[in-house]
């Protein structure tokens, strides 16, 4: 966080000379789990999974994901907000996802 290169871009999408190399991780999510994707504008202020979990632990379980995102953006801004903040969150509920549509051909 304090390095002069802390916010250097190490990989980007769209370089016409280099094919993108995706970083893929697979995990199983259970009802009640939360998946958080964020930029360093947030994790500069809560840099560990336990710190991020502590930030969201007060959210009501019935709160929509957008409420969690707004809360975390406000937290980052209140903590200094020296960088842009991007937050996306998925709350996994217990509903069974619909079956994929069948090809009518």
TANORRA-V833558 format. One record per pair of residues at least 24 apart in sequence whose C-alpha atoms are under 6 Angstrom apart, sorted by sequence separation. I is the first residue (numbers start at 1). J is the second residue. If there is no record, write none. Layout:
I|J / I|J
This chain:
65|89 / 65|90 / 65|91 / 42|76 / 41|83 / 41|84 / 42|85 / 41|85 / 39|85 / 39|86 / 38|86 / 38|87 / 37|87 / 37|88 / 36|88 / 36|89 / 35|89 / 35|90 / 34|90 / 34|91 / 33|92 / 32|92 / 31|92 / 32|93 / 31|93 / 31|94
